[in-house]
């Protein structure tokens, strides 16, 4: 049976390459939905024996999944998780090298099968708008839907903000069991109105779980991480975990891989790696790290492959506003010309007095940024976070780690 499944996947790979991209884009929801259900049949619909917690939102998904997993583990609950930070089944972890936060075809069903087989009772996963629109959760029972917030990103992938919003809502229509919602988000009412057996809201001042009453004190920097922590506490509340113990565990977390991750090797300046890949998240990162009387040295790029091209000039505008030194470099060019991608970022500059560095080779770019930093400065490297590969032309991936490049440079 496994041999037949392997052959089927190979046939699908060939078929997908033969279908024109414009046609395949139209058929994707049916393609992924059918294969997810087929995978469910093959693996015995493993989600029937698991509690699936799915987190969606423009930002915060990875951190909420990471935080919630830590809380569940501390409470002694057998848990698995999946997302851009990697795969985890109880004590076993491995990187996500798929360049896909939410695996398609039968991969997700296979992961759930292995999680169930290993004794996990809960699975916490990231649910992306693209994955939801493409029906990658077809044949999977979701017990809890979590909404972290929505911003006007990824519009090119969906055609309009309304389509983007509807993709997020799709998760909440999939389950009427537990809905957890960021009440401070402007679109929260669009999710609160969807019927559910249990609804928990979170926010700074209001909500069933709120910062005013909780007084969460995280080691992680940034106001956005308070929201992520509140979401994790709301999930914990839904499943009866002691709130004091959940809060204590959150306050122990010193870093989330590739999310505002400080790299310390004895250097006299800060180095931070972050996944920020939207204008809003990039600006929040820069706002958080900007200090008086010291420089902010920024390494940034933008994804290729036609992905949200409108963001590129916005990145330039934001970098010009906050960064004292700018180094533009490759991120994930796919089949696009890397220099053309970076020139679109440059188009967002209005009057950059200090100039900028354009270095295609990402390793050289990071080294350049580190060499520019002086005592008390901050080097912030955005776009890839904890990713372990870079997508280049001809559908190839090369091994990559921003953190490894930084650590190698700081040895000397």
Beta strands, then each sheet from edge to edge (+ up, - down):
strand 1: 51-56
strand 2: 79-83
strand 3: 86-89
strand 4: 92-94
strand 5: 122-126
strand 6: 144-147
strand 7: 178-182
strand 8: 198-203
strand 9: 209-210
strand 10: 261-262
strand 11: 270-274
strand 12: 296-300
strand 13: 325-328
strand 14: 357-358
strand 15: 378-382
strand 16: 389-392
strand 17: 396-399
sheet 1: 4+ 3- 2+ 5+ 1+ 6+ 7+ 8+ 9+
sheet 2: 10+ 11- 15- 12- 13- 14-
sheet 3: 16+ 17-
end
